Amino acid sequence: MALGDRGCLSLFGQSAGTHRLLSEHLTAEYRVPTSGRGRTVDEWKLRPERSDNHWWDCVVGCAVAASMQGVELKETGPAMPKRPRVSMS
């Protein structure tokens, strides 16, 4: 995959060791589709041989925070309309 291609994640710097460690964190979980109560969701399970996934959690958290602030990629178009928040309290 070339730098800048769709789906590309560009890494800063040239440290192969740091890049390898990040890739190990980003691939420490695998998706398991789970169905119940009329819907299907993805559960993420840790791979037994890779217990560290902290950097994956940080990447996901940053993506969620950016999305909540209205950041969007040009290629994906506008975000879905905001739904009103529902409080269960």
N, CA, C and O of each residue as an XYZ file, in Angstrom:
356
protein
N       0.850     -1.163      0.000
C       0.000      0.000      0.000
C       0.898      1.229      0.000
O       1.825      1.331      0.803
N       0.624      2.139     -0.884
C       1.440      3.343     -1.008
C       1.014      4.396      0.010
O      -0.141      4.446      0.434
N       1.966      5.229      0.387
C       1.694      6.314      1.314
C       0.582      7.196      0.750
O       0.656      7.646     -0.393
N      -0.435      7.436      1.551
C      -1.550      8.267      1.122
C      -2.693      7.515      0.483
O      -3.737      8.107      0.207
N      -2.523      6.203      0.235
C      -3.615      5.405     -0.331
C      -4.758      5.294      0.668
O      -4.573      5.453      1.874
N      -5.937      5.018      0.141
C      -7.120      4.824      0.983
C      -6.840      3.684      1.972
O      -6.393      2.612      1.564
N      -7.096      3.902      3.249
C      -6.856      2.892      4.267
C      -5.444      2.905      4.824
O      -5.111      2.089      5.683
N      -4.615      3.812      4.352
C      -3.216      3.892      4.785
C      -3.128      4.570      6.155
O      -3.837      5.540      6.422
N      -2.266      4.061      7.005
C      -1.948      4.710      8.273
C      -0.478      5.077      8.206
O       0.382      4.196      8.236
N      -0.176      6.362      8.115
C       1.205      6.828      7.989
C       1.821      6.967      9.374
O       1.189      7.499     10.286
N       3.042      6.494      9.531
C       3.736      6.551     10.815
C       4.842      7.589     10.767
O       5.540      7.724      9.762
N       4.995      8.320     11.860
C       6.008      9.354     11.974
C       7.360      8.725     12.288
O       7.431      7.741     13.024
N       8.420      9.278     11.742
C       9.769      8.849     12.067
C      10.214      7.627     11.291
O       9.512      7.146     10.402
N      11.412      7.125     11.645
C      12.001      6.011     10.910
C      12.437      4.867     11.810
O      13.198      4.004     11.372
N      11.982      4.835     13.048
C      12.391      3.799     13.984
C      11.620      2.505     13.720
O      10.439      2.398     14.049
N      12.296      1.534     13.128
C      11.646      0.254     12.812
C      11.131     -0.430     14.078
O      10.064     -1.043     14.058
N      11.868     -0.332     15.163
C      11.446     -0.966     16.413
C      10.161     -0.363     16.963
O       9.270     -1.085     17.412
N      10.070      0.963     16.927
C       8.860      1.637     17.400
C       7.683      1.323     16.488
O       6.574      1.086     16.966
N       7.915      1.320     15.185
C       6.847      0.997     14.233
C       6.376     -0.445     14.423
O       5.177     -0.718     14.347
N       7.297     -1.359     14.666
C       6.930     -2.761     14.894
C       6.098     -2.888     16.172
O       5.100     -3.608     16.196
N       6.510     -2.190     17.231
C       5.765     -2.233     18.488
C       4.344     -1.692     18.293
O       3.382     -2.272     18.795
N       4.218     -0.585     17.567
C       2.888     -0.041     17.292
C       2.055     -1.041     16.503
O       0.877     -1.236     16.805
N       2.645     -1.673     15.501
C       1.886     -2.645     14.700
C       1.453     -3.838     15.552
O       0.379     -4.395     15.325
N       2.262     -4.235     16.517
C       1.871     -5.326     17.415
C       0.678     -4.919     18.279
O      -0.222     -5.725     18.512
N       0.668     -3.678     18.751
C      -0.468     -3.195     19.534
C      -1.724     -3.115     18.668
O      -2.810     -3.482     19.116
N      -1.580     -2.633     17.421
C      -2.735     -2.443     16.542
C      -3.334     -3.756     16.064
O      -4.480     -3.789     15.616
N      -2.573     -4.834     16.153
C      -3.081     -6.140     15.704
C      -3.265     -7.109     16.870
O      -3.346     -8.320     16.662
N      -3.331     -6.585     18.095
C      -3.439     -7.434     19.282
C      -4.847     -7.974     19.501
O      -5.041     -8.857     20.338
N      -5.828     -7.465     18.770
C      -7.208     -7.918     18.936
C      -7.749     -8.423     17.608
O      -7.252     -8.064     16.540
N      -8.769     -9.259     17.692
C      -9.436     -9.732     16.482
C     -10.944     -9.629     16.679
O     -11.448     -9.704     17.799
N     -11.651     -9.456     15.564
C     -13.098     -9.228     15.581
C     -13.849    -10.544     15.612
O     -13.508    -11.486     14.896
N     -14.881    -10.601     16.456
C     -15.775    -11.756     16.514
C     -17.208    -11.233     16.387
O     -17.719    -10.619     17.323
N     -17.874    -11.469     15.229
C     -19.269    -11.040     15.100
C     -20.150    -11.827     16.074
O     -20.053    -13.052     16.148
N     -20.998    -11.133     16.811
C     -21.873    -11.749     17.804
C     -23.302    -11.269     17.570
O     -23.538    -10.077     17.369
N     -24.254    -12.203     17.597
C     -25.663    -11.857     17.377
C     -26.473    -12.123     18.631
O     -26.202    -13.064     19.378
N     -27.463    -11.288     18.848
C     -28.365    -11.461     19.978
C     -29.360    -10.325     20.031
O     -29.044     -9.198     19.649
N     -30.552    -10.612     20.497
C     -31.610     -9.612     20.627
C     -31.894     -8.893     19.308
O     -32.184     -7.697     19.288
N     -31.806     -9.641     18.212
C     -32.155     -9.094     16.911
C     -31.126     -8.195     16.266
O     -31.447     -7.481     15.316
N     -29.899     -8.209     16.753
C     -28.865     -7.376     16.135
C     -27.537     -8.105     16.156
O     -27.341     -9.045     16.926
N     -26.640     -7.666     15.313
C     -25.300     -8.231     15.259
C     -24.302     -7.129     15.580
O     -24.369     -6.036     15.019
N     -23.385     -7.419     16.478
C     -22.332     -6.475     16.853
C     -20.989     -7.185     16.764
O     -20.922     -8.414     16.718
N     -19.932     -6.402     16.740
C     -18.584     -6.962     16.739
C     -18.016     -6.894     18.143
O     -18.005     -5.833     18.766
N     -17.546     -8.022     18.637
C     -16.790     -8.061     19.891
C     -15.325     -8.169     19.509
O     -14.976     -8.823     18.527
N     -14.481     -7.529     20.284
C     -13.045     -7.588     20.023
C     -12.387     -8.387     21.135
O     -12.553     -8.082     22.316
N     -11.641     -9.410     20.750
C     -10.970    -10.313     21.693
C      -9.461    -10.130     21.575
O      -8.930     -9.930     20.483
N      -8.782    -10.203     22.718
C      -7.317    -10.125     22.720
C      -6.713    -11.432     22.227
O      -7.168    -12.516     22.592
N      -5.692    -11.319     21.402
C      -4.932    -12.507     21.007
C      -4.087    -12.924     22.214
O      -3.436    -12.079     22.828
N      -4.090    -14.215     22.559
C      -3.364    -14.656     23.758
C      -1.866    -14.338     23.717
O      -1.258    -14.067     24.752
N      -1.283    -14.372     22.534
C       0.163    -14.140     22.427
C       0.521    -12.655     22.423
O       1.701    -12.303     22.444
N      -0.494    -11.778     22.395
C      -0.249    -10.329     22.374
C      -1.167     -9.660     23.385
O      -2.299     -9.302     23.061
N      -0.689     -9.496     24.585
C      -1.557     -8.958     25.635
C      -1.571     -7.433     25.673
O      -2.449     -6.844     26.303
N      -0.616     -6.783     25.013
C      -0.557     -5.319     25.046
C      -1.316     -4.727     23.865
O      -1.025     -5.035     22.709
N      -2.285     -3.882     24.167
C      -3.036     -3.219     23.108
C      -3.332     -1.767     23.475
O      -4.257     -1.169     22.926
N      -2.567     -1.201     24.384
C      -2.835      0.146     24.883
C      -2.794      1.185     23.764
O      -3.620      2.097     23.728
N      -1.832      1.047     22.852
C      -1.725      2.031     21.770
C      -2.910      1.910     20.821
O      -3.340      2.910     20.247
N      -3.453      0.691     20.643
C      -4.663      0.517     19.828
C      -5.807      1.292     20.470
O      -6.539      2.003     19.782
N      -5.964      1.159     21.781
C      -7.020      1.882     22.488
C      -6.858      3.389     22.302
O      -7.846      4.106     22.142
N      -5.618      3.869     22.325
C      -5.370      5.305     22.141
C      -5.731      5.757     20.727
O      -6.335      6.816     20.558
N      -5.373      4.973     19.710
C      -5.708      5.320     18.323
C      -7.227      5.386     18.157
O      -7.747      6.326     17.556
N      -7.934      4.389     18.688
C      -9.398      4.370     18.588
C      -9.990      5.566     19.337
O     -10.885      6.236     18.820
N      -9.505      5.833     20.532
C     -10.010      6.969     21.308
C      -9.796      8.293     20.590
O     -10.672      9.157     20.612
N      -8.648      8.462     19.959
C      -8.378      9.692     19.201
C      -9.320      9.813     18.008
O      -9.798     10.907     17.705
N      -9.589      8.702     17.330
C     -10.511      8.726     16.187
C     -11.921      9.091     16.643
O     -12.610      9.861     15.974
N     -12.352      8.544     17.777
C     -13.681      8.862     18.308
C     -13.752     10.337     18.701
O     -14.725     11.017     18.379
N     -12.729     10.834     19.394
C     -12.721     12.239     19.807
C     -12.750     13.162     18.589
O     -13.468     14.162     18.586
N     -11.980     12.834     17.562
C     -11.976     13.648     16.343
C     -13.351     13.647     15.694
O     -13.834     14.690     15.254
N     -13.975     12.488     15.635
C     -15.310     12.385     15.047
C     -16.326     13.206     15.836
O     -17.178     13.874     15.250
N     -16.236     13.156     17.165
C     -17.170     13.913     17.997
C     -16.985     15.420     17.826
O     -17.919     16.194     18.036
N     -15.774     15.831     17.445
C     -15.506     17.249     17.211
C     -15.833     17.675     15.780
O     -15.657     18.839     15.420
N     -16.310     16.729     14.965
C     -16.725     17.063     13.607
C     -15.679     16.851     12.536
O     -15.896     17.219     11.382
N     -14.543     16.262     12.895
C     -13.508     15.999     11.898
C     -13.993     14.904     10.965
O     -14.551     13.903     11.413
N     -13.780     15.091      9.662
C     -14.168     14.067      8.697
C     -13.136     14.013      7.576
O     -12.484     15.010      7.267
N     -13.000     12.846      6.980
C     -12.107     12.677      5.847
C     -12.820     13.150      4.588
O     -14.024     12.937      4.444
N     -12.105     13.779      3.690
C     -12.712     14.276      2.457
C     -13.394     13.162      1.681
O     -14.484     13.357      1.143
N     -12.763     11.995      1.619
C     -13.267     10.899      0.803
C     -14.574     10.316      1.323
O     -15.334      9.732      0.549
N     -14.851     10.460      2.607
C     -16.030      9.810      3.174
C     -17.277     10.672      3.099
O     -18.383     10.165      3.283
N     -17.127     11.948      2.837
C     -18.292     12.816      2.760
C     -18.733     13.276      4.132
O     -18.065     13.014      5.133
N     -19.868     13.966      4.171
C     -20.333     14.509      5.451
C     -20.759     13.415      6.422
O     -21.184     12.329      6.026
N     -20.634     13.734      7.683
C     -21.031     12.785      8.730
C     -22.547     12.652      8.761
O     -23.276     13.503      8.252
N     -23.000     11.565      9.370
C     -24.443     11.365      9.526
C     -24.997     12.463     10.425
O     -24.275     12.977     11.281
N     -26.268     12.833     10.249
C     -26.859     13.857     11.121
C     -26.796     13.423     12.581
O     -26.946     12.245     12.903
N     -26.574     14.394     13.451
C     -26.491     14.088     14.878
C     -27.862     13.700     15.405
O     -28.873     14.333     15.098
N     -27.867     12.641     16.207
C     -29.105     12.202     16.853
C     -29.177     12.843     18.229
O     -28.144     13.069     18.859
N     -30.372     13.137     18.703
C     -30.480     13.706     20.053
C     -30.019     12.691     21.096
O     -30.274     11.493     20.970
N     -29.350     13.181     22.109
C     -28.900     12.303     23.192
C     -30.082     11.899     24.050
O     -30.980     12.697     24.316
N     -30.065     10.659     24.472
C     -31.131     10.133     25.315
C     -30.540      9.793     26.672
O     -29.544      9.076     26.760
N     -31.149     10.304     27.719
C     -30.689     10.018     29.072
C     -31.585      8.956     29.692
O     -32.810      9.055     29.629
N     -30.979      7.956     30.282
C     -31.729      6.891     30.939
C     -31.853      7.126     32.442
O     -32.381      6.279     33.163
N     -31.365      8.280     32.917
C     -31.411      8.542     34.361
C     -32.684      9.212     34.782
O     -32.869      9.497     35.966
